[in-house]
């Protein structure tokens, strides 16, 4: 890859291997790079340890979503999902186990897939993307078994409330929809931009991130990042972060968020910004915690750069991996 391509690279997605020793990252050119965390974190690490052990082209369009199961890496590109064996990738064997396409209305239409999450309740893959629908893939039988229809524009993000058997989705239409995963029916629809304290008309109404933790939901995008109580369906905290937030997670007793701006924001549940930790990329798309291995417990962050920042301590960047 030449200097111009590297200059215009964006990292959209990341996933840690089940053993926690490797990180997969997907970029805007359809490539997936595999990094060895054990090499990069070793006391004997060199500049070479921060480069990929393997890079391969997985899809034609950008790799907007990566996800790991117990033995597979799932990647989503333009209109398709591929599964790769982690064991084979670690041995540098690049061959998908399978590639599947949701049942789109038209064969001419190739909508991108923006988000995927596993629903552990029935071992299904919840997929959201550019055709405004949510597709449910039965991972055991390898078939798409349901389509959830209700959004009037792109679906950007999906989340699962396992205990309640609910799926949440956020879209370009400004709605967060809650679905009953058993019936496929939409049970609630929250139009976040209609709440005065959340709305930011200058950024639009789209929802780019949604995540849940039991009775709580975080969502944001055009509207401010906000914390909602799902039993009362009302916002309890609004976070005064500038720009659109692209990913937010609950972490211990705080919230961590990335989006426009070269930093990871640490926020308190009450709505205050506790800290903003500087990063290499000028804007960020993805943050991931590696909880699969205590030895390699890191936070990794990627965005508008060929660099992925690694934090061994949440208060400063330790080093960067790069494509």
N, C-alpha and C positions, 0 to 999 in steps of 0.2 A: 504494500500500500504506500502511495506516494505522500509527500509532505502536504499537498493540498487536501487530500482525503483526510489525513490525520487532523489537519487544522479545522475541518468542518465536521469532525466526528462528534456524535452524541451517544452517550450510553443511556439506554432506556430501561434496562431490566437486569436483575441479578438474582442468583439463587445459590445457596450453599449445598454441597454434596451431603448425603445422609451421614457420612462419617465426620463431616465438618472440616476436612483437611483441604478441600478445594472450593473455589468460587467460580461460578460461570457468570459471564456478563454478556449481554446482547446489545448490539449497536444499530445505528441507522442504516448500515450497509447490508444488513441481513446476516452479519457474522456473529458467532459466539466464540468468546475466548475463555480458556480454562486457566486459572491461576492456581499455583500450589501455595496455600497459606502456610503449610509447614516449612517450605523453603523460604518464603518471604519473612516469616517471623523468627527464623532461626538466628542464633547469635552470629553464625558465619555467613549471613545473607550478603549477597553482592547485588549490583545493579541488575544483573541477569535474573536474579531471584524474583524481581518485580515485574518480569515480562511473562507473557503467557507460555504455558508448557504445550499448548495446542490452540490453534485458531482455525475455524472452518466456516464455510458459508452454509447456513442452515436454511435460509429462506430468501425469496426474491426481494421482499420489502423489509422494512425495519423489524427488528425483534422487540416488539413492545412488551412482551410478557414472558417470564421464565418462572418455573415452579418445579420443586423436587418432590417426588414421592419416595417411598422406602428404597426403590432401586432405579427409578427413572428420572431423567431430566425432561420436562415438558417445555416445548418452546412454541411460541405463536408468532406467525408472520402474516402475510396477506392472505386472509381467508382460509388458513390451514393451521393445524396443530401437529407437531411431530413429537415422538417420544424417542429418547436416546437412552441407552443403558449406561449408567454411571460407571459400572465396572469396565465396559468397553472403552468409554471415553478416556478413562484414566490410563488404559493401555494404548491410547491414541488410535483406536479403531472408530472411524467416523461413518456410521451407517445407521439411519433411523430404524427403530424397531417397527414403527408404523407411522403413517401420516393420514390424518383424517380431516375432512371438510364438513362443517355444519351444513344442514340442508337449506341452502339459500333458495329464495324464490326464483331467481333467474341465474342461468349458468354464465351470463355475461358479467354479472356483478361479482366483484371480488372485494368484499369489505374487509378492512383490517380488523384484527382481533386485538383489543386494547387491554383486556384484563382476564385473568383466570384465577380460580381458587378451588381447592378441594372441599367438598362437603363430606366430612367423615361419616355422617349419619347413614348415608347409603352408598359410600365410595363412588361419588360422581364428581365430575369436573364441571364447574359452573363457568361459562364462557360469555363475555360481553364484548360487543364490537360495533362496527360501522353500519350494520343493517338494522339498528335500533332494538334488536331482540337479545334475549338471553337464552343461550342454548345449553342443554344439560346432556353431558356425555356420560353414559354408564361405563365406568372404567373396567368393570369385570367382563362385560360382554362386548365392549368396543362399539357400542351403537349410541347414536343420539336419540334420547328417549322423550325429550320434551322441549318445547319452545315457550318462553315466557314473553308475552307481548303486552305492551302498555306504554313504553317510552315513545316519544314522537321524534326523537333525534338520537344521534350516536350515544352508545353506552360507553362511559369512560372507565368505570370502576365497579368492582363487585366485592361483597363481603358476606360472611356466613355467621349466623347466630346458631351455633350447634344445638344448644340445649332447647331452644324454642323451635327448632326446625325451620328457621327463617333464612331467606336470602335477601340481601340488600343490594341495590344497584343505584348508581348515580350517573346522570347523563347530561348531554349538551342542552337538553330541554329544561334544565334547572331543577329537575325533580329527583328526590331520593325515594325509590319505591321499595316497599317491604313485601316480600312474597312468601306464601306458605309453600314450602318445598314439596309437600306431599300432594297438594292439589294444583300447584302452578298458578294459583290465583293471587292477584295483587291485593294485599290486605290493608295497606296504608300508602299514602302518597304525600310526602312533605315537599312543598315548593319553597325551598329555603330562601330564595330571592324575594319572596313576598313578606318576609319578616324584616321590619325596618332596621333593627339593630344588626342584622346579618348582611343586608343588601349593599352591593357596591356597583351601581349601574354602569360606572365607567369601565369595569372589568367584564361585564356581561353576567349571565345567570348560570353558566355551565358549572357542573359539579365534577371536579377532577379526582377527588379522593374521598373514600368512605371506609371507615373501619369501626369495628365494634368490640366491646369488652362487656360481657353479660348485658346489663340494662343500659349501657351507655354507648353513644355513637359519636364519632368525630366525622365531620364532613367540611369540605371547602372547595374553592376553585375561584369562580368569579366572586361569589359572596365570601365574606370573612370565614376563616377556619373557625368552627364553632363546636361546642360540646353539647350533646342533647341527651335528655333522659327519655328513654324509649317507652316507658310506661305512660308518661304524661305527654309524650311527643312535643316537648318544648325545649328551647335552647336554655342552658343554664350558664354557660360561659362563652364569651366571644373573645378571640385572640387578636390583638391589634397588630398583626403581621402585615408588612407591606407586600404588594404583589400577590400573585396566585400561588397557592400551596399545592404541590403535585402529589405529595405523599406524607401521611402523618401516622404515627403509631403511638400506642400506649406503652410506656416503659416505666416499670416500678410505680413511683408516685408522681410521674410527670408525663408530658406529651412531647414527642420529638417530631419535628416537621421540616420538610425541605420544599423549595419551590424557587421562585425568582429571587436572585441574590446569592452571593457566594458564601453561604453559611448554613449550618444546622441550627435550628431554633429549639431551645429547651424551654418549655412553658409549664407553668404550674396549673393544676386543674381548675383553680379559681379564675384563670384568665390572664395572669401576669406572665411577661416574658422574663425568664430567669437569666438566660444567657444566649448569645449567638456566636457559635464557634466557627471561625473562618475555614473555608475550603478552597481547593484549587479551581474547580469549574465556576464560571460566572453565574450559571443558574443550574438548578439540580432537579433531577427527575426521579431518583430512586435512593432509598436507604434500606439497609438490611442488617439485622442482628444475627450473628452466628451463635445460635444456642445449641447447635448439634455437637459441639466439642468444647469442653471446659478449657482445654489446652490452647485452642485457637479462638477464644471468645473475643470477637472484634465487631465493630460497626463499620460497614463499608458504604460509601456514598458516591453516586455517579451522576453525570449531567452533561453539560455542553462542552465536553472535552474528551480527549482520549485517555485521560487519567481517572483512576478510581481511588479516592482517598480512603485510607485505613486508619481507624481510631482504636488503639488498644486501651485507651483511657478516654472517657466521653468528653473530657474537657480540652483535648487538643489532638490535632492530626499527627499521627506517628510517621507515616510515609505514604507514597502513592504507588499503586500498580499502574501499568500503562500498556495499551494495545501495541 
